[in-house]
Amino acid sequence: MTDQLISYTTAVLAKAKGFDAETLWSVSDSYKLPLRAIGGWGDGENHNADEFKYSCPTQSLLAHWLREKHWLHVNAQHNMHYCWQVQVQDVKGYDGTERVFDTKWLMHDYNTYEDALEAGLAHALNQIK
């Protein structure tokens, strides 16, 4: 079992929204499939610092970054129609006692958890001003 890398389109959007975590993988406009950093040891590098490359994190790393930096929680859930749906919650107002969430459901059925999560990540990135 391996973590799913985000798509080229989501990587471009993440760079535009300030994603700056180190990753082992990158994509570029000329090569849209993920490439592993030379050497591939350690924590990787911030490929977004390169004008022509985009960091390509796992979906879980990008979801973590969205939660920690922008208070956006992406949650994919299986529904009774045997499909996946996703919600994006703005949890900035959550103080541990009250549930003050601004929740957006993406009303679309996805065939896989990864497809639903990818759509939710892109939606959350688009919420960042």
C-alpha positions in Angstrom: 0.0 0.0 0.0 1.4 3.4 -1.0 0.3 7.0 -0.5 -1.3 8.6 -3.6 0.6 11.5 -5.1 -1.4 14.6 -6.1 -2.1 15.2 -9.8 -0.2 17.7 -11.9 -3.2 20.1 -11.9 -3.4 20.0 -8.1 0.4 20.5 -7.8 0.2 23.7 -9.9 -2.7 25.0 -7.8 -0.8 24.1 -4.6 2.2 26.1 -5.7 0.1 29.1 -6.5 -1.4 28.9 -3.0 1.9 28.8 -1.3 2.6 25.1 -0.6 6.2 25.0 0.6 6.7 21.7 2.3 9.6 19.5 1.2 8.7 16.5 -1.0 10.6 13.7 -2.8 8.6 14.1 -6.0 8.0 16.9 -8.5 6.3 17.6 -11.8 6.9 20.2 -14.4 5.0 21.8 -17.4 7.2 19.7 -19.8 6.9 16.4 -17.8 3.6 16.1 -16.0 4.3 12.6 -14.5 5.9 12.7 -11.0 9.7 12.4 -10.9 11.6 11.4 -7.8 14.3 13.8 -6.6 17.9 12.8 -7.5 19.2 10.7 -4.7 15.8 10.3 -3.2 17.1 10.2 0.4 16.0 12.3 3.3 13.0 14.6 3.4 13.3 15.9 -0.2 13.3 19.5 -1.2 10.9 22.4 -1.8 10.6 22.0 -5.6 8.3 25.0 -5.7 11.3 27.2 -5.2 12.3 26.2 -8.8 10.6 28.4 -11.4 9.9 25.4 -13.7 8.9 22.7 -11.2 6.1 22.0 -8.8 6.3 20.0 -5.6 4.2 16.8 -5.9 3.3 15.7 -2.3 1.2 12.8 -1.3 -2.5 13.6 -0.8 -2.1 13.1 2.9 0.8 15.6 3.2 -1.2 18.2 1.3 -4.3 17.5 3.5 -2.1 18.0 6.6 -0.6 21.2 5.2 -4.1 22.6 4.5 -5.2 21.7 8.1 -2.1 23.2 9.7 -1.6 26.3 7.6 -5.2 27.2 6.5 -7.5 25.4 8.9 -9.2 23.5 6.1 -10.0 19.9 6.7 -10.7 17.6 3.8 -12.8 14.5 4.5 -13.8 11.8 2.0 -16.7 9.5 3.1 -18.3 6.5 1.7 -22.0 6.9 1.1 -24.9 4.5 0.9 -24.8 4.5 -2.9 -21.4 2.7 -2.8 -19.6 5.8 -3.9 -17.3 8.4 -2.3 -18.2 12.0 -1.5 -16.0 14.7 0.0 -16.5 17.6 2.3 -14.2 20.6 3.0 -14.5 22.1 6.5 -13.2 25.4 7.6 -12.3 24.6 11.2 -10.8 27.9 12.2 -13.7 28.6 14.5 -13.5 25.3 16.3 -12.4 26.0 19.9 -12.7 22.4 21.3 -16.1 23.0 22.9 -18.3 24.2 20.0 -18.6 22.8 16.5 -18.4 25.9 14.4 -17.6 24.6 11.0 -18.3 26.0 7.6 -18.8 22.8 5.7 -18.9 22.5 1.9 -20.0 19.2 0.5 -19.0 18.5 -3.1 -22.1 16.8 -4.4 -20.5 14.4 -6.8 -20.1 10.7 -6.5 -16.5 9.5 -6.9 -15.5 5.9 -7.7 -12.5 5.8 -5.3 -11.4 7.4 -2.1 -8.4 8.9 -3.8 -10.5 10.6 -6.5 -12.8 12.1 -3.9 -9.9 13.3 -1.8 -8.1 14.8 -4.8 -11.3 16.8 -5.7 -11.6 17.9 -2.1 -7.9 19.0 -2.0 -8.4 21.1 -5.1 -11.6 22.6 -3.8 -9.8 23.5 -0.5 -6.9 25.1 -2.3 -9.3 27.2 -4.3 -10.8 28.5 -1.0 -7.4 30.1 -0.1 -7.3 33.7 -1.0 
